[in-house]
Amino acid sequence: MSDFPAFHIPTPSGPYEIGTLTYHWVDASRSEIFSSNPVDRRELIVQVWYPANGIPGSPRSPYIPDLRVLAPVASMLHLPMSAFEQLRTVKTNAIPSAPVATGDPSYPVLIFSAGRGGFRQESTLMFEELASHGYIVAAIDSPYASCGVVFPDGRLITIDARLLPGPDGGIPADLKFFNEVAIPYLAEDVIFTLDQLTILNLSDPEGILTGRLDLQRAGMLGPSLGGLVGAEACYLDARLRAFLAMDVHMPADVVKAGLKQPTMFISREAKWMLLEGWHQEYIDEVHTTMRAVYERLPGDGYLVLVPGMFHNNFSDAPSYSPMLAQLGLVGPIDAQRSHSILDSYTLAFFDRHLKGLPAALLDGPSEQFPEVLFETRRS
């Protein structure tokens, strides 16, 4: 296979430029359950995108600093690493360590948890769009759940075999471990990240984010595994004030107890899941559990179904190359259109529920996106 052509990250639409910082945090209170070494403690890499005062001519952050993180993805897709070589040269719009924008004293915080076998930069286009509109986005690289995580000392941790697809389609090889152990443990990554951001707001060792994170207005979002983890974290921690899940079923305890936060689900109709090759049993689980949580919400809820989407469309993947659609790895919807829909509904949701701004897009069917199937329940 020939290499994919280089892709371009568009300039986001908001008024702010974008800065980025990356942190390495160790949770000394938690053993690393994925490791056989009893002294190992849980470590995370968290990258933050934020509204910035840009300096003309400043260097821009690379999309993926170390391509080794994608080796498991190449293996799962039966592609050579050369297929991803173009990502090495891609630059983002984010300026490393830029000063925070002075437009507001502080900015709402969104925590992002990646999909199973994903990586923290997998939705950079969305992160930059959100940051350009006045949000601070903290994306978690969860070792053993992300495809690959590189630590500052050069260690590479790849996805745990128990989370990889087993013989039954995309279902994890060890479903019991996935549901009963991994999901609650990864939800603790979110809670730990929220704790660390609180400490960071008191005193950022980089001297940049101190006092600039509005943690009274914190939200959670994630696709696939990130949506499962996010749901569990929102169930456990009321500091998360709004939740957006993309294209995933809900954990059993969340279905049973419900969520209290305003919640948006973005997914697609069953026919697009079938076209992608999903098993009917799992399709039913996604739609049944999503709707069960949606219909029990005590406050505002939204259900957004986007025609033509495949699972990888809930990331930057559609922009990588038109070849992905030819290979059936993304859906037939136009890449720019899918990004526009996701960004618009995501921004409208958090604008309404974290910033208290008007969000006409959430009031009913949209003339801007007439193809989207939209439901809402308002408190």
NUKOL-34724 format. One record per residue: x, y, z of N, C-alpha, C in turn. Coordinates in steps of 0.05 Angstrom, whole numbers, plus 32768, in hexadecimal, padded with zeros to 4 digits. Layout:
REM NUKOL-34724
   n.u   n.v   n.w  ca.u  ca.v  ca.w   c.u   c.v   c.w
     X     Y     Z     X     Y     Z     X     Y     Z
...
***
This chain:
REM NUKOL-34724
   n.u   n.v   n.w  ca.u  ca.v  ca.w   c.u   c.v   c.w
  8011  7FE8  8000  8000  8000  8000  8012  8019  8000
  800A  802D  7FF0  8019  8046  7FF0  8012  8056  8009
  8024  8068  8010  801F  8078  8027  8007  808B  8023
  7FF9  8091  8039  7FE4  80A5  8038  7FF0  80C0  8033
  7FE3  80D1  8024  7FED  80ED  8020  7FEB  80FC  803A
  7FFB  8111  803D  7FFA  8121  8056  7FDF  8130  8057
  7FD5  8133  806F  7FBC  8141  8072  7FC1  815B  8081
  7FAE  816D  807E  7FB0  8188  8088  7F9C  818C  809E
  7FA4  8197  80B5  7F92  819D  80CB  7F87  81BA  80C6
  7F6D  81BD  80C3  7F63  81D7  80BC  7F65  81EB  80D4
  7F64  8204  80CE  7F64  8219  80E2  7F49  8218  80F0
  7F47  8216  810A  7F2D  8216  8118  7F1F  8230  8115
  7F04  8230  811B  7EF3  8247  8114  7EF1  825B  812B
  7EFB  8255  8143  7EF7  8267  8159  7F0A  827F  815A
  7F06  8291  816C  7F16  82AA  816D  7F32  82A7  8179
  7F36  8291  8188  7F4F  828D  8196  7F63  827D  8186
  7F7D  8283  818A  7F92  8271  8181  7F94  825B  8197
  7FA5  8248  8192  7FA6  822F  81A3  7FC2  822A  81AD
  7FC3  8223  81C7  7FDC  821A  81D3  7FD9  81FD  81DB
  7FEF  81F1  81E0  7FEE  81D5  81EA  8005  81CF  81FD
  8000  81BE  8211  8013  81B5  8224  800E  8197  8229
  8022  8188  8230  801F  816C  8236  802B  8165  8251
  801C  8156  8261  8024  814F  827C  8027  8131  8280
  8039  812A  8291  803D  810E  8299  8037  810D  82B7
  8022  80FE  82BE  8019  80FC  82DA  8019  80DF  82E4
  8021  80DC  82FD  8022  80C1  830A  800E  80C1  8321
  7FFC  80AE  8321  7FE9  80AB  8337  7FF5  8096  834B
  8002  80A1  835F  8010  8090  8373  7FFC  807F  8383
  7FE3  8086  8383  7FCF  8077  8393  7FC4  805F  8385
  7FCB  805B  836B  7FBF  8045  835C  7FD4  8033  8350
  7FD2  8019  8355  7FE2  8005  8348  7FDB  8004  832A
  7FEE  7FFD  831A  7FE8  7FFA  82FD  7FDD  7FDE  82F8
  7FC3  7FDB  82F4  7FB6  7FC1  82F2  7FBE  7FB2  82D9
  7FC7  7FC1  82C4  7FCE  7FB4  82AB  7FEA  7FA9  82AC
  7FF9  7FAF  82C1  8015  7FA6  82C3  8017  7F8F  82D6
  802A  7F7D  82D2  802F  7F67  82E4  8042  7F6F  82FA
  804E  7F87  82F9  8060  7F90  830D  8051  7F9F  8323
  8051  7F94  833C  8040  7F9F  8351  8048  7FBB  835A
  8061  7FC4  8353  8069  7FDF  835B  8062  7FF5  8347
  8058  7FEC  832F  8051  8000  831B  8038  8010  8324
  8039  802A  831F  8023  803B  8326  8017  8047  830C
  7FFE  804F  830D  7FF1  8059  82F5  7FFD  8073  82EC
  8004  8074  82D2  8010  808C  82C6  7FFF  8095  82AE
  7FFC  80AE  82AA  7FED  80B9  8294  7FFD  80CE  8285
  7FF8  80D0  826C  8000  80E8  825C  7FE7  80F7  8255
  7FE6  8110  825B  7FCE  8121  8256  7FD8  8139  8246
  7FCC  813D  822F  7FD2  8155  821E  7FBB  8168  8220
  7FC2  8182  8224  7FAE  8197  8227  7FB0  81AA  8210
  7F99  81B1  8205  7F96  81C6  81F1  7F86  81DC  81FD
  7F8D  81F5  81F8  7F81  820C  8206  7F81  8225  81F5
  7F6F  8238  81FB  7F6F  8251  81EC  7F88  8260  81F2
  7F95  826B  81DE  7FB0  8277  81E2  7FB2  8292  81D4
  7FC5  82A1  81DE  7FCF  82B9  81D0  7FE6  82B0  81BF
  7FE2  82AF  81A5  7FF7  82A5  8194  800C  82BA  818E
  8024  82B1  8187  803A  82C2  817F  803F  82BC  8162
  803D  82D0  8150  8041  82CB  8133  805C  82BC  812E
  805A  82A8  811E  8072  8299  8117  807A  8283  812B
  8069  8280  8140  8070  826B  8153  806F  824F  8147
  8081  823D  814F  8080  8221  8145  8066  8214  814E
  805C  8202  813E  8043  81F4  8144  804A  81D7  814D
  8038  81CD  815E  803C  81B2  8169  8037  819D  8154
  8048  8188  8153  8042  8172  8141  8029  8163  8148
  801C  8157  8135  8003  8148  813A  8009  8130  814C
  801C  8120  8144  8025  8109  8155  8043  810A  8157
  804E  8111  816E  806B  8113  8171  807A  80F9  816D
  806E  80E3  8174  807C  80C9  8172  806A  80B4  8165
  8070  80AD  814C  805E  809B  813D  805E  807F  8149
  806F  8078  815B  806F  805D  8167  8054  8057  8174
  8046  806B  817C  802C  8066  818A  8018  8059  8177
  801C  805C  815D  8008  8051  8149  800E  8035  8140
  8024  8029  8149  802B  800E  8140  8014  7FFA  8145
  8007  7FF9  815C  7FF1  7FE7  8160  7FDA  7FEB  814C
  7FD5  8005  8145  7FBF  800B  8132  7FC6  7FFF  8117
  7FDF  8003  810E  7FE8  7FF8  80F5  7FE4  7FDA  80F4
  7FEB  7FCD  810B  7FE9  7FB0  810C  7FCB  7FA7  810A
  7FBA  7FB5  8119  7F9D  7FAE  811A  7F90  7FB2  80FE
  7F99  7FC7  80F0  7F8E  7FCD  80D6  7F9C  7FBE  80BF
  7FB1  7FAE  80C6  7FC1  7FA0  80B2  7FCD  7FB3  809E
  7FD7  7FCA  80A8  7FE4  7FDD  8098  8001  7FE0  80A0
  8013  7FE6  808D  802E  7FEC  8094  8031  8006  80A2
  8045  800A  80B3  8049  8023  80C0  804D  803A  80AD
  8056  8034  8095  805A  8049  8080  8040  8056  8079
  8029  8049  807E  800F  8055  8078  800B  806E  808A
  8018  806F  80A1  8014  8085  80B3  802B  8099  80B3
  803F  8094  80A1  8057  80A5  80A1  8050  80C2  809D
  803B  80C7  808D  8034  80E3  8087  802D  80F3  80A1
  8024  80E5  80B6  801D  80F3  80CE  8035  8100  80DC
  804D  80F6  80D5  8065  8100  80E2  8069  811D  80DC
  8060  8126  80C5  8066  8142  80BD  804F  8155  80C2
  8038  814B  80CB  8020  815B  80CF  8024  816D  80E7
  801F  8187  80E3  8020  819B  80F9  8003  81A3  8100
  7FFF  81A8  811A  7FE5  81B2  8123  7FE5  81D0  8123
  7FCF  81DC  812D  7FCE  81F9  8131  7FD7  8201  814D
  7FDE  81EE  815E  7FE4  81F4  817A  8001  81FC  817D
  8005  8210  818E  801F  821A  8194  8028  820F  81AF
  803E  8200  81B1  8047  81F5  81CA  804C  820B  81DF
  8041  8208  81F7  8046  821A  820D  803F  8237  8208
  802C  823C  81F7  8024  8258  81F2  8016  8263  820B
  8017  827E  820F  8008  8289  8226  7FEA  8286  8221
  7FDB  8283  8237  7FBE  827F  8236  7FB1  829A  822D
  7F9C  8298  821C  7F8E  82AF  8213  7F83  82BF  822A
  7F82  82D9  8227  7F79  82EB  823C  7F5B  82F3  8239
  7F4D  82E6  8226  7F31  82ED  8221  7F20  82E9  8239
  7F24  82D4  8248  7F15  82CE  8261  7F29  82C7  8277
  7F21  82CC  8291  7F33  82C5  82A7  7F3A  82A8  82A8
  7F26  8297  82A1  7F2A  827A  82A1  7F17  826E  828D
  7F1B  8254  8286  7F0C  8247  8271  7F02  822C  827A
  7EEA  8224  8271  7EDF  8209  8278  7EF2  81F3  826E
  7EF1  81DD  827D  7F03  81C7  8278  7EF4  81AF  826D
  7EFE  81A2  8258  7EF3  818A  824D  7F08  8174  824F
  7F00  815D  825A  7F12  8146  825C  7F0A  8132  8246
  7F1D  8129  8236  7F18  8117  8220  7F26  80FC  8226
  7F17  80E7  8223  7F22  80CC  8225  7F1F  80BF  8209
  7F36  80B4  81FF  7F37  80AA  81E4  7F29  808F  81E1
  7F25  8087  81C8  7F19  806D  81C2  7F2D  8056  81C8
  7F23  803E  81C9  7F34  8027  81CD  7F48  8024  81B6
  7F61  8023  81BE  7F76  8022  81A9  7F7A  803D  819B
  7F6F  8053  81A7  7F73  806D  819C  7F8C  807A  81A7
  7F8D  8095  81A5  7FA4  80A4  81B0  7F9A  80C0  81B6
  7FA9  80CE  81C7  7F9F  80E7  81D2  7F9A  80FC  81BD
  7FA8  80FB  81A6  7FA4  810F  8191  7F8F  8107  817C
  7F80  80F2  8181  7F6F  80E6  816C  7F59  80F9  8162
  7F52  810D  8172  7F3D  8120  816B  7F48  813D  816D
  7F60  8141  8164  7F6D  815B  8165  7F5D  8170  8157
  7F50  816A  8140  7F40  817E  8132  7F2B  8189  8145
  7F1D  8177  8154  7F09  8180  8166  7F15  818F  817E
  7F2B  8186  8188  7F37  8193  819F  7F3F  81B0  8198
  7F4A  81B3  8181  7F52  81CE  8178  7F3A  81E0  8174
  7F25  81D5  8169  7F0C  81E4  8165  7F01  81ED  8180
  7F00  81DB  8193  7EF6  81E2  81AE  7F08  81F7  81BB
  7F22  81F3  81BA  7F35  8206  81C6  7F32  8221  81BA
  7F2D  8222  81A0  7F2B  823C  8192  7F12  824B  819A
  7EFF  823D  81A6  7EE6  8249  81B0  7EE6  824C  81CE
  7EFD  8249  81DB  7EFE  8250  81F7  7EFB  8238  820A
  7F05  8221  8202  7F05  820A  8214  7F22  8200  8218
  7F27  81F5  8230  7F40  81E6  8235  7F39  81C9  8233
  7F47  81BA  8222  7F42  819E  821D  7F5A  818E  8227
  7F54  817B  8238  7F69  8169  8243  7F64  814D  8239
  7F75  8143  8227  7F71  8128  821B  7F84  8114  8229
  7F78  80FE  8232  7F87  80EA  8241  7F92  80D4  822E
  7FAC  80CF  8231  7FB7  80B6  8226  7FB8  80A2  823C
  7FA7  808E  823B  7FA5  8079  8250  7FB6  8061  8248
  7FCD  805C  8255  7FDE  8045  824E  7FCE  802B  824F
  7FD4  801A  823C  7FC8  7FFF  823A  7FAC  8000  822D
  7F9F  8018  822C  7F86  801A  821E  7F89  802A  8204
  7F9B  803E  8204  7FA3  804C  81EC  7FB4  8039  81DB
  7FB6  803F  81C1  7FC6  802D  81AF  7FE3  802D  81B8
  7FED  8044  81BF  8008  8046  81C9  800C  8060  81D8
  801A  805F  81EE  8020  8076  81FE  803F  8078  8202
  804B  808E  81FB  8067  8092  81FF  806C  80A4  8216
  807B  809B  822A  8081  80AB  8241  809B  80BC  823D
  809F  80D0  824D  80B6  80E2  8249  80D1  80D3  8249
  80D3  80BC  8257  80EC  80AD  8257  80EF  809A  823E
  80DC  809C  822C  80DD  808C  8214  80CE  8072  8214
  80C4  8069  822B  80B4  8050  822D  809B  8052  821B
  8096  803C  820D  807E  803A  81FD  806C  8024  8209
  8053  802B  8210  8040  8018  821B  802A  8015  8206
  8025  7FFD  81FD  8011  7FF8  81E8  7FF8  7FEB  81F5
  7FE3  7FE9  81E5  7FC9  7FE0  81EF  7FCB  7FC3  81FA
  7FBD  7FBF  8210  7FBC  7FA5  821C  7FAC  7F91  820B
  7FB7  7F79  8208  7FAA  7F65  81F7  7F8E  7F5F  81FE
  7F87  7F62  8218  7F6C  7F5B  8221  7F57  7F6F  8216
  7F61  7F87  820E  7F4F  7F9B  8203  7F4D  7F9A  81E5
  7F5F  7F8B  81D8  7F5E  7F89  81BB  7F46  7F79  81B2
  7F3D  7F7E  8199  7F26  7F6E  818F  7F2B  7F50  8190
  7F17  7F42  819A  7F19  7F25  819B  7F0E  7F18  8183
  7F07  7EFE  8184  7EFD  7EF0  816C  7EE1  7EF9  8165
  7ED2  7F06  8177  7EB7  7F0E  8171  7EB6  7F2B  8168
  7EC0  7F30  8150  7EC0  7F4C  8145  7ED1  7F5E  8155
  7EC7  7F76  815B  7ED6  7F8A  816A  7ED4  7F88  8188
  7EC6  7F74  8192  7EC2  7F71  81AF  7EDD  7F6B  81BC
  7EE4  7F77  81D3  7EFE  7F72  81E0  7F02  7F54  81E5
  7F1B  7F4C  81E3  7F22  7F30  81E7  7F19  7F26  8202
  7F1C  7F36  8217  7F14  7F2E  8232  7EFE  7F41  823B
  7EE5  7F3B  8234  7ECF  7F4D  8238  7EC9  7F52  8256
  7ECC  7F3D  8266  7EC8  7F40  8283  7EDC  7F53  828F
  7EF6  7F50  8288  7F0A  7F62  8292  7F05  7F7E  8288
  7EFD  7F81  826F  7EF7  7F9B  8263  7EE1  7FAA  8273
  7ECB  7F9C  8278  7EB4  7FA9  8284  7EB8  7FAD  82A2
  7EC2  7F99  82B0  7EC2  7F99  82CD  7EDB  7FA5  82DA
  7EF1  7FA5  82CB  7F0B  7FAF  82D5  7F14  7FC8  82C6
  7F16  7FC6  82AC  7F22  7FDB  829C  7F12  7FF5  829D
  7EF8  7FF3  8299  7EE7  800B  8298  7EE8  801B  82B2
  7EE3  800F  82C9  7EE5  801E  82E2  7F01  8029  82E7
  7F16  801A  82DF  7F31  8023  82E4  7F38  803B  82D2
  7F2F  803A  82B9  7F34  8050  82A6  7F24  8069  82AE
  7F0C  8065  82BA  7EFD  807C  82C4  7F0C  808A  82DB
  7F1C  807B  82EA  7F2D  8087  82FE  7F42  8098  82F2
  7F4B  8092  82D9  7F5D  80A4  82CB  7F51  80BF  82C7
  7F37  80C0  82C0  7F29  80D9  82BC  7F28  80E9  82D6
  7F21  80DB  82EC  7F1E  80E9  8306  7F3A  80F3  830F
  7F4F  80E2  830B  7F6A  80EB  8312  7F72  8103  8302
  7F6B  8103  82E8  7F72  811A  82D7  7F64  8133  82E1
  7F4B  8130  82E9  7F3C  8147  82F4  7F4A  8151  830E
  7F53  813F  831E  7F62  8147  8336  7F7C  8155  832F
  7F8A  814B  831B  7FA3  8157  8313  7F9F  8172  8307
  7F8A  8175  82F7  7F84  8190  82EC  7F7D  81A4  8302
  7F71  819B  8317  7F6B  81AC  832E  7F85  81B6  833B
  7F99  81A3  833E  7FB3  81AA  8348  7FC1  81BD  8335
  7FBF  81B7  831B  7FCC  81C7  8306  7FC1  81E4  8307
  7FA7  81E7  830C  7F9B  8201  830D  7FA6  8212  8324
  7FAE  8204  833A  7FBA  8212  8351  7FD7  821A  834B
  7FE5  8208  833D  8001  820E  8337  800B  81FC  8320
  800B  8207  8308  8015  81F9  82F1  8033  81FA  82F0
  8041  81E3  82F1  805E  81E3  82F0  8069  81F0  82D7
  8059  81F1  82C2  8061  81FF  82A9  805D  821D  82AB
  804E  8226  82C0  804A  8243  82C4  8036  824E  82B0
  8025  823E  82A4  8014  8248  828F  7FF6  8246  8296
  7FED  8230  82A1  7FD0  822B  82A5  7FC6  8233  82C1
  7FD8  823B  82D2  7FD0  8242  82EE  7FB9  8256  82EE
  7FA3  824E  82FB  7F8C  8260  82FE  7F7B  8263  82E6
  7F81  8255  82D0  7F73  8259  82B7  7F5F  8243  82B0
  7F5D  822E  82C1  7F4A  8218  82BC  7F32  821C  82CE
  7F1A  821E  82C1  7F01  8221  82D0  7EF6  8205  82D5
  7EFD  81F9  82EB  7EF5  81DD  82F1  7ED9  81DC  82FD
  7ECD  81F3  8301  7EB0  81F3  8308  7E9F  81EE  82EF
  7EAC  81F0  82D8  7E9F  81EB  82BE  7EAF  81D6  82AF
  7EAE  81BD  82B9  7EBD  81A7  82AE  7EAA  8193  82A0
  7EB2  818A  8288  7EA2  8177  8279  7EB3  8160  8271
  7EA6  814B  8266  7EB3  8132  825E  7EA9  812A  8242
  7EBB  8121  8231  7EB2  8116  8217  7EC5  8100  820F
  7EBB  80EF  81FD  7ECB  80D9  81F3  7EBB  80C7  81E0
  7EC9  80BC  81CC  7EBD  80A8  81BA  7EC3  808C  81C3
  7EB2  8079  81BC  7EB8  805D  81BF  7EBF  8057  81DD
  7ED6  804A  81E1  7EDE  8045  81FD  7EDF  805F  820E
  7EE7  8075  8201  7EE7  808E  8210  7ECC  8097  821A
  7EB6  8090  820B  7E9B  8095  8213  7E93  8083  822A
  7E9B  806A  822A  7E96  8058  8240  7EA3  8062  8259
  7EBD  8068  8257  7ECD  8072  826D  7EC1  808D  8278
  7EB9  809E  8265  7EAE  80B8  826D  7E94  80B5  827C
  7E83  80A2  8273  7E6A  809E  8280  7E6E  8094  829D
  7E81  8082  82A0  7E87  8078  82BB  7E93  808E  82CD
  7EA4  809F  82C1  7EAF  80B5  82D1  7E9A  80C9  82D9
  7E88  80CF  82C7  7E72  80E2  82CE  7E5F  80D6  82E3
  7E5B  80BC  82E2  7E4B  80AF  82F7  7E59  80B1  8312
  7E73  80B0  8312  7E82  80B0  832B  7E89  80CB  8336
  7E8A  80DF  8325  7E95  80F9  832D  7E84  8110  8322
  7E76  811D  8335  7E63  8133  832E  7E71  814C  8325
  7E8C  814D  8328  7E9B  8165  831F  7E99  8168  8300
  7E93  8151  82F3  7E8F  8152  82D6  7E73  815A  82D1
  7E6F  8172  82C5  7E55  817F  82C4  7E45  8179  82AA
  7E52  816F  8296  7E45  8169  827C  7E54  8152  826F
  7E46  8141  8260  7E52  8129  8254  7E49  8125  8238
  7E5D  811F  8226  7E57  8119  820A  7E64  80FE  8203
  7E54  80EB  81FB  7E5E  80D0  81F3  7E59  80CC  81D6
  7E6D  80C0  81C8  7E6B  80BC  81AC  7E6D  809E  81A4
  7E58  8094  8198  7E58  807A  818B  7E60  8063  819C
  7E52  8060  81B3  7E59  804A  81C5  7E41  8043  81D7
  7E41  802B  81E1  7E2D  8023  81F5  7E34  802F  8210
  7E23  802C  8223  7E27  8037  823E  7E2D  8020  8252
  7E3D  8025  8266  7E43  8010  827A  7E29  8008  8289
  7E29  7FEF  8293  7E11  7FE4  82A0  7E09  7FF5  82B8
  7E1C  7FFD  82C8  7E15  800C  82E1  7E09  8028  82DA
  7E13  8034  82C4  7E08  804D  82BB  7DEC  804A  82B0
  7DE7  8035  82A1  7DCC  802F  8297  7DB9  802B  82AF
  7DC2  801D  82C3  7DB1  8018  82DA  7DAB  8031  82EB
  7DC0  8041  82F0  7DBD  8058  8302  7DB7  8072  82F3
  7DBE  8073  82DA  7DBB  808C  82CB  7DD1  80A0  82D0
  7DD0  80B6  82C1  7DE3  80CC  82C5  7DD3  80E5  82CD
  7DE0  80F7  82DC  7DD3  810F  82E5  7DDB  8127  82D3
  7DF2  8125  82C5  7DFB  813B  82B5  7DEB  813E  829B
  7DE9  8157  8290  7DE0  8159  8275  7DF2  8148  8263
  7DE5  8139  8251  7DF4  8125  8241  7DEC  8126  8224
  7E00  8124  8213  7DFB  8122  81F6  7E07  8108  81EC
  7DF8  80F9  81DC  7E02  80E2  81CE  7E03  80E8  81B0
  7E1A  80E3  81A4  7E1D  80E6  8187  7E25  80CA  817C
  7E14  80C0  8169  7E1A  80A6  815E  7E0F  80A5  8142
  7E05  808E  8139  7DF9  808B  811E  7DE4  8076  811E
  7DD4  8074  810A  7DBF  8060  8108  7DCC  8044  8105
  7DBC  8030  810C  7DC5  8015  810B  7DCF  800C  80EF
  7DC2  8017  80DB  7DC9  800E  80C0  7DE6  8015  80B9
  7DF1  802B  80C4  7E0D  8032  80BF  7E20  8020  80CE
  7E17  8017  80E6  7E27  8004  80F5  7E28  7FE9  80E7
  7E11  7FE1  80DC  7E10  7FC8  80CD  7E21  7FC9  80B4
  7E20  7FE0  80A6  7E31  7FE3  808E  7E4E  7FE1  8095
  7E55  7FEB  80AC  7E71  7FEA  80B5  7E7A  7FCE  80BD
  7E66  7FBD  80C3  7E6C  7FA1  80CA  7E68  7F9B  80E7
  7E5A  7FAC  80F6  7E56  7FA6  8113  7E41  7F90  8116
  7E43  7F81  812B  7E30  7F6C  8132  7E16  7F78  813C
  7E00  7F6C  8134  7DE6  7F77  813C  7DE3  7F79  815B
  7DEE  7F65  8169  7DEB  7F65  8186  7DF8  7F7E  8193
  7E10  7F85  8188  7E1D  7F9D  8194  7E0F  7FB6  818B
  7E05  7FB7  8172  7DF6  7FCE  8168  7DDE  7FD3  817B
  7DD0  7FBE  8181  7DB9  7FC0  8193  7DC1  7FCB  81AF
  7DD9  7FC1  81B9  7DE2  7FCA  81D3  7DE8  7FE8  81D3
  7DF5  7FF1  81BE  7DFB  800E  81BC  7DE2  801F  81BD
  7DCE  8018  81AC  7DB6  8028  81AA  7DA5  8025  81C2
  7DA3  800D  81CD  7D91  8009  81E4  7D9C  8017  81FD
  7DB6  8015  8202  7DC1  8021  821B  7DC3  803F  8218
  7DCA  8049  8200  7DCA  8066  81FC  7DAF  8072  8202
  7D9B  8066  81F6  7D80  8070  81FA  7D76  806D  8217
  7D7E  8057  8224  7D75  8053  8240  7D80  806A  8251
  7D9A  8071  824E  7DA5  8087  825E  7D99  80A1  8256
  7D96  80A6  823C  7D8A  80BF  8232  7D6E  80C3  823D
  7D5D  80AE  823D  7D41  80B2  8245  7D3E  80B4  8264
  7D53  80AE  8273  7D51  80B0  8290  7D5F  80CA  829B
  7D6A  80DA  8289  7D78  80F2  8292  7D64  8104  82A1
  7D6D  810E  82B8  7D5B  8120  82C7  7D5A  813C  82BB
  7D6E  8143  82AA  7D70  815D  829E  7D73  815B  8280
  7D82  816C  8274  7D84  816E  8257  7D93  8156  824B
  7D89  814C  8234  7D96  8137  8226  7D93  813A  8208
  7DA5  812F  81F9  7DA5  8132  81DC  7DAE  8118  81CF
  7DA1  8110  81BA  7DA8  80F8  81AB  7DAC  8101  818E
  7DC4  80FE  8183  7DCC  8108  8169  7DD6  80F0  8159
  7DC8  80EA  8142  7DD0  80D4  8131  7DD8  80DF  8116
  7DF0  80D9  810D  7DFC  80E5  80F5  7DFE  80D0  80DF
  7DF0  80D3  80C9  7DF1  80C0  80B3  7E0D  80BF  80A6
  7E15  80A7  809D  7E2E  80A4  808E  7E47  80A1  809F
  7E44  80A0  80B9  7E5B  809F  80CB  7E62  8082  80D0
  7E7C  807C  80D1  7E87  8063  80DC  7E95  806A  80F6
  7E9E  8056  8105  7EAA  805B  811F  7EC2  806E  811E
  7ED3  806B  810A  7EEB  807B  8108  7EE4  8098  8101
  7ECC  809E  80F8  7EC4  80B9  80F2  7EC3  80CB  810B
  7EC2  80BE  8123  7EC1  80CD  813C  7EDD  80D4  8145
  7EEF  80D9  8133  7F0B  80E1  8138  7F15  80F1  8120
  7F2F  80F6  811F  7F3B  8104  8109  7F3E  80F2  80F0
  7F3A  80D8  80F3  7F41  80C5  80DE  7F36  80CD  80C2
  7F1D  80D6  80BF  7F13  80DC  80A4  7F25  80F0  8094
  7F33  8101  80A3  7F43  8115  8096  7F5F  810B  808D
  7F66  80F3  8097  7F81  80E9  8090  7F84  80E4  8072
  7F70  80D7  8066  7F73  80D1  804A  7F59  80C7  803F
  7F52  80CE  8026  7F3A  80C2  8019  7F3C  80A4  8016
  7F54  8099  8018  7F58  807C  8016  7F4A  806D  802D
  7F46  807A  8044  7F39  806C  805A  7F1C  8066  8054
  7F0F  8077  8045  7EF3  8071  803C  7EF3  805A  8029
  7F06  805A  8016  7F08  8044  8003  7F0E  8029  8010
  7F1C  802A  8027  7F22  8011  8036  7F0B  800A  8049
  7EF6  801B  804B  7EE0  8015  805C  7EE6  801B  8079
  7EFB  802B  807F  7F02  8031  809A  7EF4  804A  80A5
  7EE9  805A  8093  7ED7  8070  809C  7EBF  806F  808A
  7EA9  807C  8093  7E90  807B  8085  7E8F  808D  806C
  7E79  808B  805D  7E77  809A  8044  7E72  80B8  8047
  7E6C  80C1  805F  7E68  80DE  8063  7E82  80ED  805D
  7E7F  8105  8051  7E96  8116  804B  7EA5  811C  8065
  7EC0  811B  8064  7ED0  811F  807C  7ECC  813A  8089
  7ECC  814F  8078  7EC8  816A  8083  7EAC  816D  808F
  7E98  8160  8083  7E7D  8162  808D  7E7B  8154  80A9
  7E87  813C  80AB  7E86  812E  80C4  7E93  813E  80DB
  7EAA  814A  80D5  7EB7  815A  80E9  7EA6  8172  80F1
  7E9A  817F  80DD  7E89  8196  80E2  7E72  818F  80F4
  7E65  8179  80EF  7E4E  8170  80FF  7E57  816B  811C
  7E6C  815B  811F  7E75  8154  813A  7E7E  816D  8149
  7E8D  817E  813D  7E97  8196  814A  7E80  81A8  8152
  7E6D  81AB  8140  7E57  81BE  8145  7E45  81B5  815C
  7E3E  819B  815D  7E2D  8191  8172  7E3D  8190  818D
  7E56  8189  818C  7E66  8189  81A4  7E69  81A5  81B0
  7E6F  81B8  819F  7E72  81D4  81A9  7E58  81DF  81B3
  7E42  81D9  81A5  7E28  81E3  81AE  7E20  81D7  81C9
  7E26  81BD  81CD  7E1F  81B0  81E6  7E2E  81BC  81FE
  7E48  81BF  81FB  7E58  81C9  8211  7E53  81E8  8215
  7E4F  81F6  81FF  7E48  8212  8202  7E2F  8216  8213
  7E1B  8206  820E  7E02  8208  821D  7E06  8200  823A
  7E13  81E9  823E  7E13  81DD  8259  7E2B  81E3  826B
  7E40  81EF  825F  7E56  81F8  8270  7E59  8216  826F
  7E52  8223  8259  7E55  8240  8257  7E3A  824F  825A
  7E24  8240  8259  7E0A  824D  825B  7E03  825E  8243
  7E0E  8258  822C  7E0A  8268  8214  7DF2  825D  8204
  7DE5  826D  81F4  7DD0  8263  81E2  7DDC  824E  81CE
  7DCC  823A  81C8  7DD6  8226  81B5  7DBE  821C  81A5
  7DB7  822C  8190  7D9F  8227  8180  7DA0  820B  8173
  7DB8  8201  816D  7DBB  81E7  8161  7DAF  81D1  8171
  7DAD  81D5  818B  7DA2  81C0  819D  7D84  81C2  81A2
  7D77  81D5  8194  7D5B  81D9  8199  7D49  81C8  8188
  7D54  81BB  8173  7D44  81AA  8162  7D53  81A4  8148
  7D45  8198  8134  7D52  8191  811B  7D5F  81AA  810F
  7D76  81A6  8101  7D86  81BD  80F8  7D85  81C1  80DA
  7D81  81DA  80D2  7D83  81E0  80B5  7DA0  81DD  80AB
  7DB3  81E2  80BD  7DCF  81DF  80B6  7DD7  81C2  80B1
  7DCC  81B0  80C1  7DD2  8194  80BE  7DB8  8184  80BC
  7DA9  8186  80A6  7D8F  817A  80A3  7D90  815B  80A3
  7DA7  8150  809D  7DA9  8133  809D  7DAB  8126  80B8
  7DB2  8136  80CC  7DB5  812C  80E8  7D9A  8126  80F4
  7D98  810E  8101  7D81  8107  8110  7D85  8110  812D
  7D73  8121  8137  7D78  812F  8150  7D60  812C  8162
  7D66  8124  817B  7D51  8124  8190  7D5C  8133  81A8
  7D49  8140  81B7  7D51  814D  81CF  7D3C  814A  81E4
  7D44  8149  81FD  7D32  814A  8214  7D3C  8160  8226
  7D2B  8172  822E  7D33  8189  823D  7D26  8189  8259
  7D36  8192  826C  7D2B  8192  8288  7D18  81AA  828B
***
